[in-house]
Amino acid sequence: MANNIQLIVYPVKDIEKAKAFYGKFLDQEPYADSDYYVGYRNGDQEVGLDPNTNLGPIAYTDVEDIKSTLEAMTEVGAEIVQEPKDVGGGLFIAQIKDTDGNVVGFRQQSK
């Protein structure tokens, strides 16, 4: 399922300090900059900052069918943390915990 990891999201407490750090670390300005998410594109990979969670970092992989992916993962012991949610522009995300409590995520672009 995880044929590529396109997004890594870091939880941050102070979004302005985090933007200064990651802007320098990645040597670029964010392409998305809001109170709830800041995103940087580095080639085909995205680095995100989320001030509204303490989970993470979370690696996201792109999937064709997010609901069937969640079903398949729960069959092997995963626990759903976040059901599929439209975060804008037809992009759906979901999160699960693995059998050790680590959180991983899935993304699906609506067709």
Buried (B, 14 or more C-beta within 10 A) or exposed (E): EEEEBEBBBBBBEEBEEBBEBBBEEEEEEBEBEEEEBBBBBEEEEBBBBBBEBEBBEBBBBBBEEBBEBBEEBEEEEBEBBBEBEEEEEEEBBBBBBEEEEEBBBBBBEEE
